[in-house]
Amino acid sequence: MTLKSPQEIAVMRQAGAITRGALDAARQAVRPGITTLEIDKVVEEYILAAGAVPSFKGYGGFTGSACVSVNEQVVHGIPGERVLNEGDIVSIDVGAMFNGFHGDAARTYSVGRISADAQRLIDVTRQCFYEGMRYAKVGYRLGDLGAAIQQYAENAGFSVVRELIGHGVGRNLHEPPDVPNYGIAGHGQRLQQGMTIAVEPMINAGTRRVRTLKDGWTVVTADGAYSAHYENSIAITDGEPMILTAI
């Protein structure tokens, strides 16, 4: 784990603003009839135009600049020829590297008109992030953050993916510490000023269990139920946490 200086966090805010801008550009492109590859192109063009580099492209052999995951796909969906249809939900995960530091954020968007159940899943997943944020302060532990996310999701009747978790972020896209979306309050590493972490609840409408497709990347729910994803990179400060992927 590497604690960041105020100057480094300032650069991470710039990387984060580009990341969030790319997500907003993707959101504006989401509509019935568009392909996941076309969304990826929007993300890549935005990041490059901003003077940054897509963090995901080439990472471990990943071919896209964004992970674009539809419906039962939890994360790591490879952009391709899949067409979005009315009623789908699509999770878009974006990373951008600027001046040596990464931003990492994700959102789940509706494609046209979606069911009330799908919208509730999206809304609860977003709120899970903010429930965890209440404990993203000096003196609390990672277990406090994870327990808050888990409790909110499960009280709403949803489940929390265990195989995939948040992480530290900075000069590397993935750094220590691990940041689970579940846990036991009062346990885990204590949070310190200067820590920069990506908090990313992945919440399923059905079972928490997942599997990976033959492409080696795409993670889907084991029962085919919808999944949603909400992520921001944040910095632990001497007061309230700072969302780095906010414009």
C-alpha positions in Angstrom: 0.0 0.0 0.0 1.3 3.4 -1.0 0.0 6.5 0.7 -0.4 9.5 -1.7 0.7 13.0 -1.1 -1.7 16.0 -1.7 0.2 16.7 -5.0 -0.3 13.1 -6.1 -4.0 13.1 -5.2 -4.4 16.3 -7.2 -3.1 14.5 -10.3 -5.4 11.6 -9.5 -8.3 14.0 -9.4 -7.4 15.0 -13.0 -7.3 11.3 -14.1 -10.6 10.8 -12.3 -12.2 13.7 -14.0 -11.3 12.2 -17.4 -12.6 8.8 -16.3 -15.9 10.3 -15.2 -16.1 12.3 -18.4 -15.6 9.2 -20.5 -18.4 7.5 -18.5 -20.7 10.4 -19.2 -19.9 10.3 -22.9 -20.8 6.5 -22.8 -24.0 7.2 -21.0 -25.1 9.6 -23.7 -24.3 7.0 -26.3 -26.3 4.2 -24.7 -29.5 3.5 -26.6 -31.3 0.5 -28.2 -29.5 -0.5 -31.4 -26.0 0.5 -30.4 -23.3 -2.2 -30.1 -21.0 -2.6 -27.1 -18.0 -2.0 -29.4 -19.5 1.3 -30.5 -19.7 2.3 -26.8 -16.1 1.3 -26.4 -15.1 3.5 -29.3 -16.8 6.5 -27.6 -14.9 5.9 -24.4 -11.5 5.5 -26.1 -11.9 8.6 -28.2 -12.9 10.7 -25.2 -9.9 9.5 -23.1 -7.4 10.0 -25.9 -8.8 13.5 -26.7 -8.3 14.4 -23.1 -4.6 13.6 -23.3 -4.9 10.4 -21.3 -4.5 6.7 -22.0 -7.2 4.0 -21.6 -6.1 2.0 -18.5 -7.9 -1.2 -19.6 -6.7 -1.5 -23.2 -4.1 -4.3 -23.3 -4.3 -4.9 -19.5 -3.7 -8.6 -19.2 -4.6 -8.9 -22.8 -8.0 -7.2 -22.6 -8.9 -5.8 -26.0 -11.2 -2.9 -25.1 -10.9 0.5 -23.5 -14.0 -0.1 -21.4 -15.6 -3.2 -19.9 -19.2 -3.3 -21.2 -21.4 -5.8 -19.4 -25.0 -6.4 -20.3 -27.8 -7.8 -18.0 -26.5 -11.0 -16.4 -22.9 -10.0 -17.1 -21.4 -8.8 -13.9 -18.1 -7.3 -15.1 -15.3 -7.6 -17.7 -17.7 -7.8 -20.7 -15.5 -7.6 -23.9 -16.8 -4.9 -26.3 -18.0 -6.5 -29.5 -21.0 -6.9 -31.9 -23.6 -7.4 -29.2 -26.5 -5.0 -29.7 -28.3 -3.3 -26.8 -32.0 -3.8 -26.7 -34.8 -1.9 -25.1 -35.1 -3.1 -21.5 -31.5 -4.1 -21.1 -29.2 -2.7 -18.4 -25.5 -2.1 -19.2 -22.6 -1.7 -16.8 -19.7 0.3 -18.2 -16.4 0.3 -16.3 -13.7 2.8 -17.4 -10.1 3.6 -16.4 -7.9 6.4 -17.6 -4.2 7.1 -16.9 -3.1 10.7 -16.8 0.4 11.8 -15.9 1.2 8.4 -14.4 -1.9 7.9 -12.3 -5.1 6.0 -12.9 -8.8 6.8 -12.4 -11.3 3.9 -12.2 -15.1 4.2 -12.1 -18.2 2.3 -13.3 -21.9 2.9 -13.7 -24.9 0.8 -14.7 -27.3 2.5 -17.2 -30.7 1.7 -18.5 -31.3 1.0 -22.2 -34.5 2.7 -23.0 -37.4 1.8 -20.7 -36.5 -0.9 -18.1 -38.5 -2.8 -15.5 -39.1 -1.4 -12.1 -37.1 -4.3 -10.7 -34.1 -3.5 -12.8 -34.2 0.1 -11.9 -34.4 -0.8 -8.2 -31.3 -3.0 -8.6 -29.4 0.0 -10.2 -30.6 2.3 -7.5 -29.7 0.0 -4.6 -26.2 -0.7 -6.1 -25.5 3.0 -6.3 -26.6 3.5 -2.7 -24.5 0.6 -1.6 -21.5 2.7 -2.6 -22.6 5.6 -0.5 -23.4 3.4 2.5 -19.8 2.2 2.3 -18.5 5.8 1.9 -19.8 6.7 5.4 -17.0 4.5 6.8 -14.2 5.7 4.3 -12.6 7.8 7.0 -9.4 7.7 9.1 -9.8 5.3 12.0 -12.4 3.0 10.4 -11.5 -0.4 9.0 -12.1 -2.0 5.6 -14.5 -4.4 7.3 -16.7 -1.5 8.4 -16.9 -0.3 4.8 -17.6 -3.8 3.4 -20.2 -4.6 6.1 -22.1 -1.5 5.4 -22.3 -2.4 1.7 -23.3 -6.0 2.4 -26.0 -5.1 4.9 -27.7 -2.5 2.7 -27.7 -4.9 -0.3 -28.9 -7.9 1.6 -31.6 -5.9 3.4 -32.9 -4.9 0.0 -33.2 -8.5 -1.0 -30.1 -8.6 -3.3 -26.8 -10.4 -3.0 -23.1 -9.3 -3.0 -20.6 -10.9 -5.3 -17.7 -12.2 -3.3 -15.2 -13.3 -6.0 -14.7 -9.8 -7.2 -13.8 -6.8 -5.0 -12.5 -3.3 -5.0 -8.8 -2.4 -4.7 -6.2 0.3 -4.2 -5.6 2.5 -7.2 -2.8 5.0 -8.0 0.3 4.6 -10.2 -1.0 1.1 -10.8 -4.6 0.3 -11.8 -4.7 -2.4 -9.1 -2.8 -1.9 -5.8 -3.1 -3.1 -2.3 -5.3 -3.1 -0.3 -8.1 -5.4 -1.3 -11.5 -3.7 -0.7 -14.3 -6.3 -0.3 -17.9 -5.4 -0.6 -18.7 -7.6 2.4 -17.1 -8.1 5.7 -17.4 -7.9 9.5 -17.5 -4.5 11.2 -14.4 -3.8 13.3 -12.2 -6.1 11.2 -9.7 -5.6 8.5 -7.1 -3.0 7.7 -7.5 0.4 9.3 -7.9 3.3 6.9 -5.2 6.0 6.8 -5.0 9.5 5.4 -3.5 9.3 1.9 -5.0 5.9 0.9 -6.6 5.9 -2.5 -9.0 3.0 -3.2 -11.6 2.0 -5.7 -14.9 1.1 -4.0 -17.1 -0.9 -6.4 -20.2 -2.8 -5.2 -21.3 -5.5 -7.7 -24.8 -6.5 -6.7 -26.9 -9.4 -8.1 -30.7 -9.7 -8.3 -30.4 -13.4 -7.6 -27.7 -15.6 -6.2 -24.3 -14.1 -5.3 -22.6 -16.9 -7.2 -20.9 -16.2 -10.5 -19.0 -17.9 -13.3 -16.6 -16.9 -16.0 -17.4 -17.5 -19.7 -15.0 -19.3 -22.0 -13.6 -16.0 -23.3 -11.7 -15.9 -19.9 -13.0 -12.5 -19.1 -16.7 -12.1 -18.9 -18.1 -12.8 -15.5 -21.9 -13.7 -15.4 -24.4 -14.5 -12.6 -24.7 -18.2 -12.1 -28.5 -18.1 -12.3 -28.8 -15.6 -15.2 -30.3 -12.8 -13.0 -29.4 -9.2 -13.7 -26.3 -7.6 -12.0 -25.4 -4.0 -11.5 -22.1 -2.2 -10.8 -21.2 1.2 -9.3 -17.6 2.3 -8.7 -15.6 5.4 -7.8 -12.0 6.0 -6.9 -11.8 7.8 -3.6 -9.1 9.3 -1.3 -9.0 9.0 2.4 -8.5 12.5 3.9 -8.3 14.0 7.3 -12.1 14.6 7.1 -14.7 13.4 4.6 -13.6 11.0 1.8 -12.9 12.7 -1.5 -14.4 11.2 -4.7 -11.7 11.4 -7.3 -13.9 10.3 -10.2 -16.2 13.3 -9.9 -16.2 16.3 -12.2 
